[in-house]
Amino acid sequence: MGVLVEMGWGGLVQAPETITWTDITPRVDQIQGVTITRGASDELSETQPGTATLTLDNQDGALTPGNSTSPYYPFVRRNAPVRISQAVMPTRTGAAPWPLSMMGDFDSSSGMWASLTGGASVVGGRARIPLTPGVTSVMQSARQWTLPGASVCARLTTVPTPNGSSVSRSNFFVESTTVGTRLGWQHNVSTGKLRAVNLVGDVDGAPADVTFSETDHRWMRIRETSGQVYWETSPNGMDWTVRRTLATPSWVTSQSLVVSFNAVRTGGTGDYAEWDLLGAQVRPRFYGTVNEWPIQWEGLLSKVTISATDLFKRLNRLPPLMSCLSEEIKALGPLAYYPLTEPTGATSAGDLSGTTAGPLVVAQVGAGGSLDFGTASGPASAPESLPTFAPASATAGKYLLADMGQVFQDSSTGNWNQQAAWFSTSTPGRVLFALTGSAGTMQIVWSLNGAGVLQAESMNDGSTWQTTTIASGNLADGKLHHIAYDEAAGRVYVDGVAKGAGSVQWMVGLRNLTVGGYAGGRLWSGTIGHVMLTATQYTGIGPQMATHYQAGATAFAGETAAVRMARLAKYAGISAVTILGTTHDPVAGQGEGGSGVVARMREVEATESGRLYARRDYYGLAYQSRDQRYNPDPASEVFTIAYADLDTLGVQLADDDQKLCNQVEASRPGGATQKVRADSSVLAFGLYGQQLEILKTSDNSLVDAASWIVSRYANPDPELREVPIEAYTMPGYLNILDADISSFFSVTGLPAQAPAASMRVTVEGYTETIKEQSHVIQFRTSASTRDSVWVLGDATYGVLNSTTRLAY
């Protein structure tokens, strides 16, 4: 067993599905070891960015940044993706035949491998199977294994190439006593196909093929359970995908089996396949990016000690969020987005899409009139000021125009067009905005008719105008409104409500934009802002655009904490958010811009007494609701360990006032400020107060949140805050590795001086050091009893005046 360190050279950490991982474990200094820190110091602290530190051998210069001779050049650079796992190898116990789950090494001297032919060998702990023209290479085990209720896996670490051969195959088989009867994996190197086979007489009438991917299929497994055989692949040895299932053949249950790795090539030039980590059970420890590559020398010996940080580093360096409305618009990936929120005195408006769309500049028609930025109120939850259009007449005043460029024109030509804007006016019969093609044959004008009703005037042949009236009612009522047009669906959304727009003519090649007027007339009187324009093949964008009305009006007040967390992650470009637990209360509106995305996430976390952290196996976040910790029971414990088996020093029992809190003064947006107090605790210990500002949506829920804190911390029980374990030596090593943030475990057989013989703890974080033949994990823990809640009539959680804390 040992640490497994992989680099994603040239990959993008935000696109993990595209990364091809390279194993650099042989370079790791396992004497110094790998140190990983994760989670929080206690349950009252926020989780911190996870970090990893390790020293790598650089004697060949392969890890020197800028070294053009490195096989990894030019990808030895900051922010290179890295993942760290622990591969736990099985051990054999008892007498043969053994279940295949106990098969776990490629040591040719171990007696496990009965035959190595055709140049097959073990090199550096890996099975090397040559693909030599005209030669069949085989590495075959002794016949002493069984498959029922077991599994066997291996990683194809070195992938062979066709090298000019029309027939080249590399195989991983479980074989019966009958020649040609076997099941397993065939990698057709020449065609690039990976085949799950059940061969009888070397023939399978219904194999399952996938196109081999070095990203997704390097790990292969054969598993049998409950009368079914499963063929599975994995990108990391942890997450398995079933590629084929079959009722277990009779020979599988009646015979002792052999495992073989073999290869054949008919022509071209030779190379080899390498397999390793046979039978490994992989547990993730860290996923992040390298911060730096500092090269150091000890004489002529070159090393590099790298540090890496998880996803939170990336999130923490993102710029402050804009308003909820602006973030929602940007998340759609517009080709042009003009918020029109420039300050007073501005003479043009910029595009925030990040494309090549040009700015909106002020144009004058006739004489008089004004266009003043920063003078009008925007949507309620997007408080940045908008411009005021005040023409002298319908044909004299100022408006805005822009050339949005070739990129926009090309996208408009090959995709469906979408347009949206906010506005207010008391003057009907004016133009909101218009788009035209560079040749003038394509034109679409959005305006209010004389009754203040929305209309689209469109022309796509250069001569024939068509007017489509939208059933919007009078929008010239002085209030802010939002419209969104989805060409693909032929639909307009007015203040979030869908309206038909089937007769609006389709457009291609749009390029020029005018805002607040068109063709020198019908100049807008009022405000306009948040003009969003795009073109996409995606046909489901309309309903998303419709939600922008709610984003601007309420910032999604009332949505649940889980939905809010996923929404904020979306703004940061994170699609993988694991939501754990079931209690997700509504939260207040998202709030104004100016805060970072992590700060907004922390507001939700604090409001719900939840837990937010970066995953250790993937580029993603996890958010736990508070009920994830309610009422731990033995069935939910990841492991139990005796005090005598910790095999470490430093176990401490704490009983102090670090967490004591007997008064909370709580407030919420738009609500009352309320106080919750535990008088008996104040009398006994003095006042320990806390200010709480959270996003609750009612005064009652605010009191519930404050009461939850006081009930848990008015008189905290003694607790184990640090539990160090030498995990490597433990029979339950895998279970210990499964412990993560909010997991439970119990320490039993505590010394006689302890308040109880056994104490259950909740994991808040940990620091681990992985070395050769050692894996010390220092768990930072809290008392699980604080998360117990009342269950009426329950013998454990319904004891009057003892375990009757109300959940919220």
Disulfide bonds with the S-S distance in Angstrom:
none
